[in-house]
Amino acid sequence: MKILIAYYSDTGNTEKIAQAVERLLSDQQVSIARVRPVKDGLFTKVLSALLRRKPAVEAAVTDLEGFDLLVIGAPIWCGRPAPPINSYLEELQNCAGKRAVTFVSSRVGGYRDSLTKKSEEKGLQVLETLAFEKAILEEAELARLKEAVERCQQK
Ligand SMILES: Cc1cc2nc3c(=O)[nH]c(=O)nc-3n(C[C@H](O)[C@H](O)[C@H](O)COP(=O)(O)O)c2cc1C
């Protein structure tokens, strides 16, 4: 299967999870799209999250044509996915009906459904939602990803 792992990471936690996901799916054809980090200070980031701003972003892949699955991840800012991932989702082409797994990283863990809602608004079919505390690679979450990929392959 052709899988795109797309993520935004500010301080490296989400990136560590994305790298673990890449290792886990090493038997698949995996491409990576890191959404280019913004250089804002903490105050601007908080404001950006609270005001639901859509900062300009760049990423290596912005079209899902030819991919079978999108694994998309972001940190949580003020209870929501960090704004750069919303900008990325907005730019992403050929989402309708594509299968996806979402993952988020936050200080306290949880917020499982926040990125899922955004992804579904783009027409993505979300198979699994994973939530991590910082960069702690919770085995149960990674196992759910693996199971989702296996379900995808059987269809
Ligand atoms: C502006 C901002 C707002 C945040 N808001 C929350 C929050 O509401 N809840 C939470 O648990 N963590 C919050 N965090 C912590 C991050 O979600 C957490 O550190 C995450 O692992 C960072 O991922 P990254 O290293 O990939 O950027 C916030 C961090 C920043 C910078």
The ligand as an ORCA input file, in Angstrom:
! r2SCAN-3c Opt
* xyz 0 1
  C       0.731     27.075     22.087
  C       0.642     25.733     22.765
  C      -0.553     25.330     23.319
  C      -0.654     24.053     23.940
  N      -1.857     23.660     24.451
  C      -1.969     22.417     25.018
  C      -3.224     21.963     25.526
  O      -4.249     22.640     25.454
  N      -3.268     20.731     26.130
  C      -2.150     19.939     26.240
  O      -2.246     18.843     26.795
  N      -0.953     20.326     25.716
  C      -0.836     21.540     25.115
  N       0.377     21.958     24.598
  C       1.526     21.029     24.674
  C       1.781     20.290     23.340
  O       0.581     19.761     22.782
  C       2.738     19.115     23.578
  O       3.913     19.574     24.168
  C       3.046     18.362     22.280
  O       3.638     17.117     22.623
  C       3.980     19.155     21.392
  O       4.254     18.445     20.208
  P       5.475     18.833     19.268
  O       6.736     18.623     20.099
  O       5.396     17.906     18.122
  O       5.316     20.261     18.874
  C       0.491     23.205     23.997
  C       1.703     23.653     23.421
  C       1.786     24.896     22.807
  C       3.087     25.329     22.183
*
